[in-house]
Amino acid sequence: MRKKNLFVLLIFIGIALFLAACGPDRQLGYQAVLTGTGGVPVPNGNYTVLVKFWDDPTATTAGDLIYSDTQTVAVTNGMLNIAIPNLVSEANNIDPSKFAQPLWAEITVNGEKLSPRQKLLGTPYAFSLVGGAAVLVGNDAQAAPLIANNAAGQGAFNVGNRTTNSAAGSPGTRGLTVTILDNTDSDIIRGCAGGFDCSSAYLRFRVNGNGNVTADGSFTGSGADYAEWIRVEGDVSTFEPGDVLVISATQDRTVAKSLHANDSSLAGVYSTAPGFVGGGSMETQPGYIPVAMMGIVPVKVTTANGPIHRGDLLTTSDIPGYAMLATNPQFGAVIGKAMGEIISGEGVIEVMLLLK
């Protein structure tokens, strides 16, 4: 049987039958024509076919073997037609996370290995869109731990195209991208639970084409405050998280570092790790910082006006960017209430913002 006469069609077909019990079938269809000397089809009969998927076109180490399946297949007129895996069951289904990387198929027929390996193209990677999906464009070092976590049942992951952009403030990576060309009133992303039709009865989350996001439930971020992207007056590199900020006296929608005690133009605090940030895409513009206006944030404080105890009201001080004890609170100059304490000197404590 000549290897060069093997016509590898590699027609990998994902059968997306949405069954209520087991979800989409995860099988690949593989077809090939087996010929012998002179291009004559091999004799009819049963053939043992070993299919292996590798993460490299030539590697042979166990760590590079992603999947292996052996079948006995009836060949007629040289036509080899198999499904991988041969049985449709949850135990035999191919983990979709396996397709979150480039793969090469190696076929062995009756002990004769056909070479070279054939790279999987296109259709098989659609499996990464089913339940337990994994979508990844990155290097092997990034992929390995993610694939391992997925296989261990720790959840799916989505990592988008890695990009290079030298523009100031431009993101270095892109995640899941959904584009809609018209009809901005439609939902471009929907998340549903409890039913397959994603009707209003099961709808839990959606992103509308006009930019509105609606969710049933709460939003949980890593921070503990609400902030807005606001431009700073002067060199942004001179500002740091925890700075107390006031409204600029010379520029619209701009903040500056506080300089005076009991300043009624108080605007907020340079947020260390905001839980939610408004202000659109201003983070991509140079000279903008997240200014916390509500919530609990770390704040730079001084005891210039006396020790600060938990529950004390705070105001601006004469030290640039620092808050102090408000012994005679002024209208519009109160930052909030101390949730920590400092007896002497300067430091950083958490403050519950109550701008008033």
Secondary structure, DSSP 4 states (H G I P E B T S, - for coil): --GGG-EE-----------TTT-S---EEEEEE-B-GGGPBPPSEEEEEEEEEESSSS--SGGGEEEEEEEEEEEBTTEEEEEESSS-STTTSPPGGGGSS--EEEEEETTEE-SSPEEP-SGGGGGGGSTT-EE--S-HHHHHHHHHHHHTTS--EE---B----STT--SB--------S-TTSEEEEEE-S-SS--TTTEEEEEETTS-EEESS----SSSEEEEEEEESS-GGG--TT-EEEE-SSSTTEEEE--STT-TTEEEEE-SS-SEEESTTGGGSTTEEEEEEEEEEEEEEE-TTS-B-TT-EEEE-SSTT-EEE-SS--TT-EEEEESS-BSSSEEEEEEEE---
